[in-house]
Amino acid sequence: MSQAKVQARTVDIVLSSPYEGWTATMKADGIPARVFIELQSGSVERSLAAVERLIVKHNFLDESGAPAASVLDAPMDALSDAISKWSEAVAALPPR
């Protein structure tokens, strides 16, 4: 018997001021346990690598105002806001 891959849900988040108009689509479930471990690691580098794995798409800008090639090119406070909004959005999802 073959196993079916579970279709993972995503959440769309909108960042707060001063990042009006900045949005991201982030994984809401089906997230590997390793990502949660990395988020709680206490290491900024490991936590940010985990954040990068959570964000599926974004319209973030880098320091020069160009589209950020990686979420890690966006300002740190924008990423902190994204994680905060993600946490709230995931907690508000109905159970499957």
PDB file with one MODEL, atoms N, CA, C and O in Angstrom:
MODEL        1
ATOM      1  N   MET A   1       0.835  -1.167   0.000  1.00  0.00           N
ATOM      2  CA  MET A   1       0.000   0.000   0.000  1.00  0.00           C
ATOM      3  C   MET A   1       0.888   1.241   0.000  1.00  0.00           C
ATOM      4  O   MET A   1       1.821   1.338   0.797  1.00  0.00           O
ATOM      5  N   SER A   2       0.603   2.179  -0.883  1.00  0.00           N
ATOM      6  CA  SER A   2       1.402   3.404  -0.935  1.00  0.00           C
ATOM      7  C   SER A   2       0.803   4.461  -0.011  1.00  0.00           C
ATOM      8  O   SER A   2      -0.398   4.470   0.262  1.00  0.00           O
ATOM      9  N   GLN A   3       1.651   5.323   0.447  1.00  0.00           N
ATOM     10  CA  GLN A   3       1.209   6.385   1.338  1.00  0.00           C
ATOM     11  C   GLN A   3       0.958   7.651   0.529  1.00  0.00           C
ATOM     12  O   GLN A   3       1.694   7.962  -0.407  1.00  0.00           O
ATOM     13  N   ALA A   4      -0.074   8.364   0.899  1.00  0.00           N
ATOM     14  CA  ALA A   4      -0.377   9.628   0.239  1.00  0.00           C
ATOM     15  C   ALA A   4       0.292  10.769   0.993  1.00  0.00           C
ATOM     16  O   ALA A   4       0.298  10.798   2.224  1.00  0.00           O
ATOM     17  N   LYS A   5       0.845  11.694   0.249  1.00  0.00           N
ATOM     18  CA  LYS A   5       1.433  12.879   0.868  1.00  0.00           C
ATOM     19  C   LYS A   5       0.298  13.794   1.306  1.00  0.00           C
ATOM     20  O   LYS A   5      -0.622  14.066   0.534  1.00  0.00           O
ATOM     21  N   VAL A   6       0.365  14.264   2.536  1.00  0.00           N
ATOM     22  CA  VAL A   6      -0.654  15.173   3.065  1.00  0.00           C
ATOM     23  C   VAL A   6      -0.462  16.546   2.441  1.00  0.00           C
ATOM     24  O   VAL A   6       0.651  17.072   2.403  1.00  0.00           O
ATOM     25  N   GLN A   7      -1.546  17.118   1.955  1.00  0.00           N
ATOM     26  CA  GLN A   7      -1.489  18.457   1.375  1.00  0.00           C
ATOM     27  C   GLN A   7      -1.320  19.479   2.497  1.00  0.00           C
ATOM     28  O   GLN A   7      -2.207  19.625   3.338  1.00  0.00           O
ATOM     29  N   ALA A   8      -0.218  20.171   2.516  1.00  0.00           N
ATOM     30  CA  ALA A   8       0.077  21.147   3.558  1.00  0.00           C
ATOM     31  C   ALA A   8      -0.670  22.450   3.299  1.00  0.00           C
ATOM     32  O   ALA A   8      -0.840  22.877   2.157  1.00  0.00           O
ATOM     33  N   ARG A   9      -1.108  23.065   4.387  1.00  0.00           N
ATOM     34  CA  ARG A   9      -1.769  24.362   4.295  1.00  0.00           C
ATOM     35  C   ARG A   9      -0.729  25.478   4.429  1.00  0.00           C
ATOM     36  O   ARG A   9       0.360  25.281   4.969  1.00  0.00           O
ATOM     37  N   THR A  10      -1.099  26.648   3.922  1.00  0.00           N
ATOM     38  CA  THR A  10      -0.272  27.841   4.064  1.00  0.00           C
ATOM     39  C   THR A  10      -1.131  28.960   4.638  1.00  0.00           C
ATOM     40  O   THR A  10      -2.360  28.887   4.630  1.00  0.00           O
ATOM     41  N   VAL A  11      -0.468  29.988   5.132  1.00  0.00           N
ATOM     42  CA  VAL A  11      -1.156  31.197   5.584  1.00  0.00           C
ATOM     43  C   VAL A  11      -0.510  32.383   4.889  1.00  0.00           C
ATOM     44  O   VAL A  11       0.697  32.398   4.646  1.00  0.00           O
ATOM     45  N   ASP A  12      -1.328  33.373   4.575  1.00  0.00           N
ATOM     46  CA  ASP A  12      -0.827  34.616   3.990  1.00  0.00           C
ATOM     47  C   ASP A  12      -0.761  35.653   5.095  1.00  0.00           C
ATOM     48  O   ASP A  12      -1.739  35.876   5.809  1.00  0.00           O
ATOM     49  N   ILE A  13       0.379  36.277   5.232  1.00  0.00           N
ATOM     50  CA  ILE A  13       0.543  37.293   6.264  1.00  0.00           C
ATOM     51  C   ILE A  13       0.885  38.636   5.631  1.00  0.00           C
ATOM     52  O   ILE A  13       1.479  38.707   4.556  1.00  0.00           O
ATOM     53  N   VAL A  14       0.491  39.701   6.331  1.00  0.00           N
ATOM     54  CA  VAL A  14       0.764  41.075   5.909  1.00  0.00           C
ATOM     55  C   VAL A  14       1.557  41.731   7.032  1.00  0.00           C
ATOM     56  O   VAL A  14       1.120  41.744   8.182  1.00  0.00           O
ATOM     57  N   LEU A  15       2.706  42.268   6.700  1.00  0.00           N
ATOM     58  CA  LEU A  15       3.553  42.878   7.719  1.00  0.00           C
ATOM     59  C   LEU A  15       3.014  44.229   8.172  1.00  0.00           C
ATOM     60  O   LEU A  15       2.250  44.884   7.464  1.00  0.00           O
ATOM     61  N   SER A  16       3.431  44.625   9.365  1.00  0.00           N
ATOM     62  CA  SER A  16       3.025  45.892   9.980  1.00  0.00           C
ATOM     63  C   SER A  16       3.951  47.025   9.543  1.00  0.00           C
ATOM     64  O   SER A  16       4.963  46.800   8.881  1.00  0.00           O
ATOM     65  N   SER A  17       3.586  48.232   9.923  1.00  0.00           N
ATOM     66  CA  SER A  17       4.393  49.415   9.679  1.00  0.00           C
ATOM     67  C   SER A  17       5.791  49.215  10.262  1.00  0.00           C
ATOM     68  O   SER A  17       5.914  48.694  11.370  1.00  0.00           O
ATOM     69  N   PRO A  18       6.802  49.594   9.583  1.00  0.00           N
ATOM     70  CA  PRO A  18       6.882  50.405   8.368  1.00  0.00           C
ATOM     71  C   PRO A  18       6.917  49.584   7.074  1.00  0.00           C
ATOM     72  O   PRO A  18       7.369  50.072   6.038  1.00  0.00           O
ATOM     73  N   TYR A  19       6.448  48.362   7.136  1.00  0.00           N
ATOM     74  CA  TYR A  19       6.526  47.467   5.978  1.00  0.00           C
ATOM     75  C   TYR A  19       5.154  47.259   5.316  1.00  0.00           C
ATOM     76  O   TYR A  19       4.816  46.148   4.909  1.00  0.00           O
ATOM     77  N   GLU A  20       4.380  48.332   5.217  1.00  0.00           N
ATOM     78  CA  GLU A  20       3.078  48.244   4.571  1.00  0.00           C
ATOM     79  C   GLU A  20       3.231  47.710   3.151  1.00  0.00           C
ATOM     80  O   GLU A  20       4.107  48.142   2.401  1.00  0.00           O
ATOM     81  N   GLY A  21       2.366  46.765   2.798  1.00  0.00           N
ATOM     82  CA  GLY A  21       2.395  46.187   1.460  1.00  0.00           C
ATOM     83  C   GLY A  21       3.284  44.961   1.341  1.00  0.00           C
ATOM     84  O   GLY A  21       3.227  44.257   0.333  1.00  0.00           O
ATOM     85  N   TRP A  22       4.097  44.696   2.343  1.00  0.00           N
ATOM     86  CA  TRP A  22       4.948  43.513   2.324  1.00  0.00           C
ATOM     87  C   TRP A  22       4.118  42.315   2.768  1.00  0.00           C
ATOM     88  O   TRP A  22       3.455  42.360   3.804  1.00  0.00           O
ATOM     89  N   THR A  23       4.157  41.262   1.991  1.00  0.00           N
ATOM     90  CA  THR A  23       3.374  40.063   2.296  1.00  0.00           C
ATOM     91  C   THR A  23       4.238  38.815   2.137  1.00  0.00           C
ATOM     92  O   THR A  23       5.283  38.829   1.487  1.00  0.00           O
ATOM     93  N   ALA A  24       3.765  37.751   2.748  1.00  0.00           N
ATOM     94  CA  ALA A  24       4.444  36.467   2.601  1.00  0.00           C
ATOM     95  C   ALA A  24       3.427  35.351   2.710  1.00  0.00           C
ATOM     96  O   ALA A  24       2.446  35.465   3.444  1.00  0.00           O
ATOM     97  N   THR A  25       3.656  34.288   1.991  1.00  0.00           N
ATOM     98  CA  THR A  25       2.906  33.046   2.141  1.00  0.00           C
ATOM     99  C   THR A  25       3.834  32.095   2.867  1.00  0.00           C
ATOM    100  O   THR A  25       4.966  31.856   2.447  1.00  0.00           O
ATOM    101  N   MET A  26       3.321  31.550   3.979  1.00  0.00           N
ATOM    102  CA  MET A  26       4.163  30.717   4.828  1.00  0.00           C
ATOM    103  C   MET A  26       3.495  29.379   5.098  1.00  0.00           C
ATOM    104  O   MET A  26       2.269  29.285   5.160  1.00  0.00           O
ATOM    105  N   LYS A  27       4.304  28.354   5.255  1.00  0.00           N
ATOM    106  CA  LYS A  27       3.789  27.025   5.580  1.00  0.00           C
ATOM    107  C   LYS A  27       3.068  27.082   6.924  1.00  0.00           C
ATOM    108  O   LYS A  27       3.532  27.720   7.869  1.00  0.00           O
ATOM    109  N   ALA A  28       1.922  26.401   6.990  1.00  0.00           N
ATOM    110  CA  ALA A  28       1.144  26.390   8.228  1.00  0.00           C
ATOM    111  C   ALA A  28       1.149  25.032   8.906  1.00  0.00           C
ATOM    112  O   ALA A  28       1.002  24.949  10.126  1.00  0.00           O
ATOM    113  N   ASP A  29       1.311  23.997   8.155  1.00  0.00           N
ATOM    114  CA  ASP A  29       1.420  22.653   8.729  1.00  0.00           C
ATOM    115  C   ASP A  29       2.253  21.792   7.788  1.00  0.00           C
ATOM    116  O   ASP A  29       2.670  22.245   6.722  1.00  0.00           O
ATOM    117  N   GLY A  30       2.489  20.561   8.187  1.00  0.00           N
ATOM    118  CA  GLY A  30       3.374  19.717   7.403  1.00  0.00           C
ATOM    119  C   GLY A  30       4.825  20.159   7.520  1.00  0.00           C
ATOM    120  O   GLY A  30       5.656  19.834   6.673  1.00  0.00           O
ATOM    121  N   ILE A  31       5.117  20.902   8.579  1.00  0.00           N
ATOM    122  CA  ILE A  31       6.456  21.446   8.790  1.00  0.00           C
ATOM    123  C   ILE A  31       7.288  20.418   9.550  1.00  0.00           C
ATOM    124  O   ILE A  31       6.848  19.918  10.585  1.00  0.00           O
ATOM    125  N   PRO A  32       8.472  20.095   9.061  1.00  0.00           N
ATOM    126  CA  PRO A  32       9.304  19.121   9.766  1.00  0.00           C
ATOM    127  C   PRO A  32       9.631  19.574  11.193  1.00  0.00           C
ATOM    128  O   PRO A  32       9.815  20.765  11.445  1.00  0.00           O
ATOM    129  N   ALA A  33       9.701  18.637  12.101  1.00  0.00           N
ATOM    130  CA  ALA A  33      10.038  18.936  13.495  1.00  0.00           C
ATOM    131  C   ALA A  33      11.361  19.677  13.589  1.00  0.00           C
ATOM    132  O   ALA A  33      11.536  20.529  14.459  1.00  0.00           O
ATOM    133  N   ARG A  34      12.293  19.357  12.698  1.00  0.00           N
ATOM    134  CA  ARG A  34      13.608  19.998  12.705  1.00  0.00           C
ATOM    135  C   ARG A  34      13.496  21.519  12.580  1.00  0.00           C
ATOM    136  O   ARG A  34      14.294  22.249  13.169  1.00  0.00           O
ATOM    137  N   VAL A  35      12.516  21.996  11.821  1.00  0.00           N
ATOM    138  CA  VAL A  35      12.340  23.441  11.663  1.00  0.00           C
ATOM    139  C   VAL A  35      11.976  24.069  13.010  1.00  0.00           C
ATOM    140  O   VAL A  35      12.513  25.117  13.368  1.00  0.00           O
ATOM    141  N   PHE A  36      11.073  23.438  13.755  1.00  0.00           N
ATOM    142  CA  PHE A  36      10.699  23.958  15.072  1.00  0.00           C
ATOM    143  C   PHE A  36      11.885  23.919  16.037  1.00  0.00           C
ATOM    144  O   PHE A  36      12.070  24.841  16.831  1.00  0.00           O
ATOM    145  N   ILE A  37      12.672  22.872  15.972  1.00  0.00           N
ATOM    146  CA  ILE A  37      13.869  22.762  16.817  1.00  0.00           C
ATOM    147  C   ILE A  37      14.826  23.907  16.497  1.00  0.00           C
ATOM    148  O   ILE A  37      15.384  24.528  17.401  1.00  0.00           O
ATOM    149  N   GLU A  38      15.013  24.180  15.218  1.00  0.00           N
ATOM    150  CA  GLU A  38      15.914  25.256  14.808  1.00  0.00           C
ATOM    151  C   GLU A  38      15.389  26.628  15.237  1.00  0.00           C
ATOM    152  O   GLU A  38      16.168  27.494  15.636  1.00  0.00           O
ATOM    153  N   LEU A  39      14.063  26.828  15.154  1.00  0.00           N
ATOM    154  CA  LEU A  39      13.485  28.103  15.588  1.00  0.00           C
ATOM    155  C   LEU A  39      13.751  28.358  17.066  1.00  0.00           C
ATOM    156  O   LEU A  39      13.929  29.506  17.475  1.00  0.00           O
ATOM    157  N   GLN A  40      13.779  27.301  17.867  1.00  0.00           N
ATOM    158  CA  GLN A  40      13.968  27.412  19.313  1.00  0.00           C
ATOM    159  C   GLN A  40      15.419  27.207  19.734  1.00  0.00           C
ATOM    160  O   GLN A  40      15.698  27.119  20.929  1.00  0.00           O
ATOM    161  N   SER A  41      16.337  27.130  18.798  1.00  0.00           N
ATOM    162  CA  SER A  41      17.722  26.755  19.087  1.00  0.00           C
ATOM    163  C   SER A  41      18.498  27.792  19.896  1.00  0.00           C
ATOM    164  O   SER A  41      19.479  27.449  20.556  1.00  0.00           O
ATOM    165  N   GLY A  42      18.075  29.039  19.855  1.00  0.00           N
ATOM    166  CA  GLY A  42      18.850  30.091  20.503  1.00  0.00           C
ATOM    167  C   GLY A  42      19.949  30.640  19.604  1.00  0.00           C
ATOM    168  O   GLY A  42      20.614  31.613  19.957  1.00  0.00           O
ATOM    169  N   SER A  43      20.139  30.026  18.457  1.00  0.00           N
ATOM    170  CA  SER A  43      21.133  30.485  17.489  1.00  0.00           C
ATOM    171  C   SER A  43      20.430  31.310  16.413  1.00  0.00           C
ATOM    172  O   SER A  43      19.525  30.820  15.738  1.00  0.00           O
ATOM    173  N   VAL A  44      20.849  32.555  16.261  1.00  0.00           N
ATOM    174  CA  VAL A  44      20.224  33.426  15.258  1.00  0.00           C
ATOM    175  C   VAL A  44      20.376  32.823  13.867  1.00  0.00           C
ATOM    176  O   VAL A  44      19.424  32.818  13.087  1.00  0.00           O
ATOM    177  N   GLU A  45      21.542  32.326  13.557  1.00  0.00           N
ATOM    178  CA  GLU A  45      21.784  31.753  12.228  1.00  0.00           C
ATOM    179  C   GLU A  45      20.858  30.571  11.953  1.00  0.00           C
ATOM    180  O   GLU A  45      20.264  30.486  10.878  1.00  0.00           O
ATOM    181  N   ARG A  46      20.731  29.660  12.916  1.00  0.00           N
ATOM    182  CA  ARG A  46      19.870  28.482  12.740  1.00  0.00           C
ATOM    183  C   ARG A  46      18.396  28.875  12.690  1.00  0.00           C
ATOM    184  O   ARG A  46      17.628  28.305  11.914  1.00  0.00           O
ATOM    185  N   SER A  47      17.996  29.845  13.512  1.00  0.00           N
ATOM    186  CA  SER A  47      16.604  30.299  13.510  1.00  0.00           C
ATOM    187  C   SER A  47      16.230  30.931  12.180  1.00  0.00           C
ATOM    188  O   SER A  47      15.149  30.680  11.647  1.00  0.00           O
ATOM    189  N   LEU A  48      17.129  31.756  11.645  1.00  0.00           N
ATOM    190  CA  LEU A  48      16.837  32.408  10.362  1.00  0.00           C
ATOM    191  C   LEU A  48      16.798  31.413   9.222  1.00  0.00           C
ATOM    192  O   LEU A  48      16.007  31.576   8.293  1.00  0.00           O
ATOM    193  N   ALA A  49      17.627  30.391   9.267  1.00  0.00           N
ATOM    194  CA  ALA A  49      17.568  29.340   8.240  1.00  0.00           C
ATOM    195  C   ALA A  49      16.218  28.632   8.314  1.00  0.00           C
ATOM    196  O   ALA A  49      15.664  28.248   7.284  1.00  0.00           O
ATOM    197  N   ALA A  50      15.688  28.458   9.514  1.00  0.00           N
ATOM    198  CA  ALA A  50      14.366  27.839   9.677  1.00  0.00           C
ATOM    199  C   ALA A  50      13.275  28.751   9.120  1.00  0.00           C
ATOM    200  O   ALA A  50      12.347  28.281   8.462  1.00  0.00           O
ATOM    201  N   VAL A  51      13.386  30.048   9.382  1.00  0.00           N
ATOM    202  CA  VAL A  51      12.408  31.008   8.849  1.00  0.00           C
ATOM    203  C   VAL A  51      12.407  30.940   7.325  1.00  0.00           C
ATOM    204  O   VAL A  51      11.348  30.966   6.698  1.00  0.00           O
ATOM    205  N   GLU A  52      13.582  30.855   6.740  1.00  0.00           N
ATOM    206  CA  GLU A  52      13.698  30.770   5.278  1.00  0.00           C
ATOM    207  C   GLU A  52      12.946  29.551   4.743  1.00  0.00           C
ATOM    208  O   GLU A  52      12.374  29.607   3.654  1.00  0.00           O
ATOM    209  N   ARG A  53      12.944  28.459   5.493  1.00  0.00           N
ATOM    210  CA  ARG A  53      12.229  27.244   5.072  1.00  0.00           C
ATOM    211  C   ARG A  53      10.716  27.389   5.212  1.00  0.00           C
ATOM    212  O   ARG A  53       9.968  26.700   4.518  1.00  0.00           O
ATOM    213  N   LEU A  54      10.252  28.274   6.099  1.00  0.00           N
ATOM    214  CA  LEU A  54       8.819  28.465   6.313  1.00  0.00           C
ATOM    215  C   LEU A  54       8.169  29.344   5.244  1.00  0.00           C
ATOM    216  O   LEU A  54       6.997  29.163   4.913  1.00  0.00           O
ATOM    217  N   ILE A  55       8.927  30.288   4.711  1.00  0.00           N
ATOM    218  CA  ILE A  55       8.365  31.256   3.762  1.00  0.00           C
ATOM    219  C   ILE A  55       8.405  30.667   2.353  1.00  0.00           C
ATOM    220  O   ILE A  55       9.470  30.387   1.802  1.00  0.00           O
ATOM    221  N   VAL A  56       7.212  30.492   1.793  1.00  0.00           N
ATOM    222  CA  VAL A  56       7.062  29.888   0.467  1.00  0.00           C
ATOM    223  C   VAL A  56       7.253  30.926  -0.631  1.00  0.00           C
ATOM    224  O   VAL A  56       7.917  30.667  -1.635  1.00  0.00           O
ATOM    225  N   LYS A  57       6.665  32.103  -0.430  1.00  0.00           N
ATOM    226  CA  LYS A  57       6.855  33.209  -1.376  1.00  0.00           C
ATOM    227  C   LYS A  57       6.689  34.517  -0.614  1.00  0.00           C
ATOM    228  O   LYS A  57       6.066  34.558   0.447  1.00  0.00           O
ATOM    229  N   HIS A  58       7.256  35.584  -1.171  1.00  0.00           N
ATOM    230  CA  HIS A  58       7.239  36.881  -0.494  1.00  0.00           C
ATOM    231  C   HIS A  58       7.474  37.989  -1.512  1.00  0.00           C
ATOM    232  O   HIS A  58       7.885  37.749  -2.647  1.00  0.00           O
ATOM    233  N   ASN A  59       7.198  39.211  -1.063  1.00  0.00           N
ATOM    234  CA  ASN A  59       7.526  40.371  -1.891  1.00  0.00           C
ATOM    235  C   ASN A  59       8.446  41.324  -1.122  1.00  0.00           C
ATOM    236  O   ASN A  59       8.382  42.538  -1.316  1.00  0.00           O
ATOM    237  N   PHE A  60       9.296  40.780  -0.254  1.00  0.00           N
ATOM    238  CA  PHE A  60      10.199  41.570   0.572  1.00  0.00           C
ATOM    239  C   PHE A  60      11.245  42.265  -0.301  1.00  0.00           C
ATOM    240  O   PHE A  60      11.581  41.815  -1.396  1.00  0.00           O
ATOM    241  N   LEU A  61      11.737  43.366   0.228  1.00  0.00           N
ATOM    242  CA  LEU A  61      12.777  44.127  -0.457  1.00  0.00           C
ATOM    243  C   LEU A  61      14.077  44.055   0.334  1.00  0.00           C
ATOM    244  O   LEU A  61      14.066  43.878   1.553  1.00  0.00           O
ATOM    245  N   ASP A  62      15.189  44.194  -0.367  1.00  0.00           N
ATOM    246  CA  ASP A  62      16.480  44.221   0.320  1.00  0.00           C
ATOM    247  C   ASP A  62      16.807  45.670   0.701  1.00  0.00           C
ATOM    248  O   ASP A  62      15.990  46.569   0.504  1.00  0.00           O
ATOM    249  N   GLU A  63      17.997  45.886   1.242  1.00  0.00           N
ATOM    250  CA  GLU A  63      18.364  47.211   1.741  1.00  0.00           C
ATOM    251  C   GLU A  63      18.433  48.284   0.655  1.00  0.00           C
ATOM    252  O   GLU A  63      18.354  49.474   0.959  1.00  0.00           O
ATOM    253  N   SER A  64      18.580  47.876  -0.609  1.00  0.00           N
ATOM    254  CA  SER A  64      18.625  48.860  -1.688  1.00  0.00           C
ATOM    255  C   SER A  64      17.247  49.130  -2.293  1.00  0.00           C
ATOM    256  O   SER A  64      17.107  49.971  -3.181  1.00  0.00           O
ATOM    257  N   GLY A  65      16.219  48.405  -1.803  1.00  0.00           N
ATOM    258  CA  GLY A  65      14.872  48.596  -2.326  1.00  0.00           C
ATOM    259  C   GLY A  65      14.527  47.667  -3.473  1.00  0.00           C
ATOM    260  O   GLY A  65      13.439  47.759  -4.042  1.00  0.00           O
ATOM    261  N   ALA A  66      15.436  46.778  -3.815  1.00  0.00           N
ATOM    262  CA  ALA A  66      15.196  45.793  -4.877  1.00  0.00           C
ATOM    263  C   ALA A  66      14.528  44.557  -4.269  1.00  0.00           C
ATOM    264  O   ALA A  66      14.674  44.300  -3.074  1.00  0.00           O
ATOM    265  N   PRO A  67      13.796  43.793  -5.085  1.00  0.00           N
ATOM    266  CA  PRO A  67      13.210  42.548  -4.564  1.00  0.00           C
ATOM    267  C   PRO A  67      14.290  41.662  -3.951  1.00  0.00           C
ATOM    268  O   PRO A  67      15.325  41.411  -4.569  1.00  0.00           O
ATOM    269  N   ALA A  68      14.041  41.193  -2.737  1.00  0.00           N
ATOM    270  CA  ALA A  68      15.017  40.354  -2.041  1.00  0.00           C
ATOM    271  C   ALA A  68      15.067  38.971  -2.692  1.00  0.00           C
ATOM    272  O   ALA A  68      14.044  38.297  -2.816  1.00  0.00           O
ATOM    273  N   ALA A  69      16.241  38.566  -3.097  1.00  0.00           N
ATOM    274  CA  ALA A  69      16.418  37.238  -3.701  1.00  0.00           C
ATOM    275  C   ALA A  69      16.143  36.152  -2.672  1.00  0.00           C
ATOM    276  O   ALA A  69      15.638  35.081  -3.009  1.00  0.00           O
ATOM    277  N   SER A  70      16.470  36.426  -1.437  1.00  0.00           N
ATOM    278  CA  SER A  70      16.245  35.508  -0.323  1.00  0.00           C
ATOM    279  C   SER A  70      15.570  36.295   0.791  1.00  0.00           C
ATOM    280  O   SER A  70      15.795  37.497   0.927  1.00  0.00           O
ATOM    281  N   VAL A  71      14.750  35.631   1.580  1.00  0.00           N
ATOM    282  CA  VAL A  71      14.150  36.325   2.720  1.00  0.00           C
ATOM    283  C   VAL A  71      15.236  36.823   3.666  1.00  0.00           C
ATOM    284  O   VAL A  71      15.021  37.782   4.408  1.00  0.00           O
ATOM    285  N   LEU A  72      16.391  36.185   3.646  1.00  0.00           N
ATOM    286  CA  LEU A  72      17.477  36.591   4.528  1.00  0.00           C
ATOM    287  C   LEU A  72      18.115  37.908   4.104  1.00  0.00           C
ATOM    288  O   LEU A  72      18.960  38.445   4.819  1.00  0.00           O
ATOM    289  N   ASP A  73      17.716  38.435   2.939  1.00  0.00           N
ATOM    290  CA  ASP A  73      18.178  39.751   2.495  1.00  0.00           C
ATOM    291  C   ASP A  73      17.249  40.865   2.973  1.00  0.00           C
ATOM    292  O   ASP A  73      17.553  42.045   2.794  1.00  0.00           O
ATOM    293  N   ALA A  74      16.119  40.499   3.578  1.00  0.00           N
ATOM    294  CA  ALA A  74      15.168  41.473   4.105  1.00  0.00           C
ATOM    295  C   ALA A  74      15.631  41.940   5.483  1.00  0.00           C
ATOM    296  O   ALA A  74      16.434  41.262   6.124  1.00  0.00           O
ATOM    297  N   PRO A  75      15.133  43.094   5.948  1.00  0.00           N
ATOM    298  CA  PRO A  75      15.510  43.575   7.279  1.00  0.00           C
ATOM    299  C   PRO A  75      15.095  42.592   8.384  1.00  0.00           C
ATOM    300  O   PRO A  75      14.058  41.936   8.288  1.00  0.00           O
ATOM    301  N   MET A  76      15.905  42.506   9.408  1.00  0.00           N
ATOM    302  CA  MET A  76      15.655  41.586  10.519  1.00  0.00           C
ATOM    303  C   MET A  76      14.318  41.859  11.194  1.00  0.00           C
ATOM    304  O   MET A  76      13.609  40.917  11.550  1.00  0.00           O
ATOM    305  N   ASP A  77      13.955  43.134  11.379  1.00  0.00           N
ATOM    306  CA  ASP A  77      12.691  43.418  12.045  1.00  0.00           C
ATOM    307  C   ASP A  77      11.496  43.016  11.173  1.00  0.00           C
ATOM    308  O   ASP A  77      10.431  42.702  11.704  1.00  0.00           O
ATOM    309  N   ALA A  78      11.653  43.021   9.872  1.00  0.00           N
ATOM    310  CA  ALA A  78      10.585  42.527   8.989  1.00  0.00           C
ATOM    311  C   ALA A  78      10.411  41.020   9.183  1.00  0.00           C
ATOM    312  O   ALA A  78       9.284  40.524   9.222  1.00  0.00           O
ATOM    313  N   LEU A  79      11.518  40.295   9.303  1.00  0.00           N
ATOM    314  CA  LEU A  79      11.438  38.849   9.522  1.00  0.00           C
ATOM    315  C   LEU A  79      10.836  38.535  10.887  1.00  0.00           C
ATOM    316  O   LEU A  79      10.067  37.583  11.021  1.00  0.00           O
ATOM    317  N   SER A  80      11.177  39.320  11.892  1.00  0.00           N
ATOM    318  CA  SER A  80      10.594  39.124  13.228  1.00  0.00           C
ATOM    319  C   SER A  80       9.088  39.338  13.184  1.00  0.00           C
ATOM    320  O   SER A  80       8.332  38.584  13.797  1.00  0.00           O
ATOM    321  N   ASP A  81       8.653  40.359  12.465  1.00  0.00           N
ATOM    322  CA  ASP A  81       7.215  40.620  12.324  1.00  0.00           C
ATOM    323  C   ASP A  81       6.540  39.474  11.565  1.00  0.00           C
ATOM    324  O   ASP A  81       5.435  39.059  11.915  1.00  0.00           O
ATOM    325  N   ALA A  82       7.201  38.971  10.534  1.00  0.00           N
ATOM    326  CA  ALA A  82       6.640  37.848   9.760  1.00  0.00           C
ATOM    327  C   ALA A  82       6.428  36.633  10.657  1.00  0.00           C
ATOM    328  O   ALA A  82       5.383  35.987  10.579  1.00  0.00           O
ATOM    329  N   ILE A  83       7.393  36.313  11.499  1.00  0.00           N
ATOM    330  CA  ILE A  83       7.265  35.157  12.384  1.00  0.00           C
ATOM    331  C   ILE A  83       6.144  35.373  13.392  1.00  0.00           C
ATOM    332  O   ILE A  83       5.382  34.451  13.684  1.00  0.00           O
ATOM    333  N   SER A  84       6.041  36.576  13.918  1.00  0.00           N
ATOM    334  CA  SER A  84       4.972  36.886  14.871  1.00  0.00           C
ATOM    335  C   SER A  84       3.598  36.727  14.221  1.00  0.00           C
ATOM    336  O   SER A  84       2.698  36.118  14.799  1.00  0.00           O
ATOM    337  N   LYS A  85       3.444  37.278  13.017  1.00  0.00           N
ATOM    338  CA  LYS A  85       2.166  37.181  12.295  1.00  0.00           C
ATOM    339  C   LYS A  85       1.878  35.727  11.912  1.00  0.00           C
ATOM    340  O   LYS A  85       0.729  35.289  11.959  1.00  0.00           O
ATOM    341  N   TRP A  86       2.910  34.986  11.535  1.00  0.00           N
ATOM    342  CA  TRP A  86       2.759  33.572  11.191  1.00  0.00           C
ATOM    343  C   TRP A  86       2.239  32.787  12.386  1.00  0.00           C
ATOM    344  O   TRP A  86       1.317  31.982  12.255  1.00  0.00           O
ATOM    345  N   SER A  87       2.827  33.023  13.537  1.00  0.00           N
ATOM    346  CA  SER A  87       2.422  32.330  14.753  1.00  0.00           C
ATOM    347  C   SER A  87       0.952  32.576  15.068  1.00  0.00           C
ATOM    348  O   SER A  87       0.222  31.644  15.409  1.00  0.00           O
ATOM    349  N   GLU A  88       0.518  33.824  14.954  1.00  0.00           N
ATOM    350  CA  GLU A  88      -0.883  34.181  15.197  1.00  0.00           C
ATOM    351  C   GLU A  88      -1.799  33.513  14.174  1.00  0.00           C
ATOM    352  O   GLU A  88      -2.848  32.979  14.536  1.00  0.00           O
ATOM    353  N   ALA A  89      -1.411  33.540  12.909  1.00  0.00           N
ATOM    354  CA  ALA A  89      -2.255  32.974  11.840  1.00  0.00           C
ATOM    355  C   ALA A  89      -2.387  31.464  11.978  1.00  0.00           C
ATOM    356  O   ALA A  89      -3.472  30.916  11.782  1.00  0.00           O
ATOM    357  N   VAL A  90      -1.301  30.791  12.310  1.00  0.00           N
ATOM    358  CA  VAL A  90      -1.338  29.328  12.462  1.00  0.00           C
ATOM    359  C   VAL A  90      -2.214  28.949  13.665  1.00  0.00           C
ATOM    360  O   VAL A  90      -2.982  27.990  13.603  1.00  0.00           O
ATOM    361  N   ALA A  91      -2.090  29.705  14.746  1.00  0.00           N
ATOM    362  CA  ALA A  91      -2.894  29.410  15.944  1.00  0.00           C
ATOM    363  C   ALA A  91      -4.395  29.594  15.674  1.00  0.00           C
ATOM    364  O   ALA A  91      -5.225  28.948  16.314  1.00  0.00           O
ATOM    365  N   ALA A  92      -4.741  30.478  14.725  1.00  0.00           N
ATOM    366  CA  ALA A  92      -6.146  30.739  14.420  1.00  0.00           C
ATOM    367  C   ALA A  92      -6.748  29.749  13.419  1.00  0.00           C
ATOM    368  O   ALA A  92      -7.957  29.767  13.186  1.00  0.00           O
ATOM    369  N   LEU A  93      -5.923  28.892  12.829  1.00  0.00           N
ATOM    370  CA  LEU A  93      -6.451  27.918  11.853  1.00  0.00           C
ATOM    371  C   LEU A  93      -7.345  26.894  12.537  1.00  0.00           C
ATOM    372  O   LEU A  93      -7.062  26.461  13.654  1.00  0.00           O
ATOM    373  N   PRO A  94      -8.422  26.511  11.865  1.00  0.00           N
ATOM    374  CA  PRO A  94      -9.251  25.434  12.417  1.00  0.00           C
ATOM    375  C   PRO A  94      -8.509  24.108  12.299  1.00  0.00           C
ATOM    376  O   PRO A  94      -7.689  23.938  11.397  1.00  0.00           O
ATOM    377  N   PRO A  95      -8.786  23.173  13.193  1.00  0.00           N
ATOM    378  CA  PRO A  95      -8.150  21.862  13.060  1.00  0.00           C
ATOM    379  C   PRO A  95      -8.576  21.186  11.767  1.00  0.00           C
ATOM    380  O   PRO A  95      -9.627  21.503  11.209  1.00  0.00           O
ATOM    381  N   ARG A  96      -7.775  20.275  11.303  1.00  0.00           N
ATOM    382  CA  ARG A  96      -8.111  19.541  10.081  1.00  0.00           C
ATOM    383  C   ARG A  96      -9.228  18.587  10.344  1.00  0.00           C
ATOM    384  O   ARG A  96      -9.657  17.874   9.437  1.00  0.00           O
TER     385      ARG A  96
ENDMDL
END
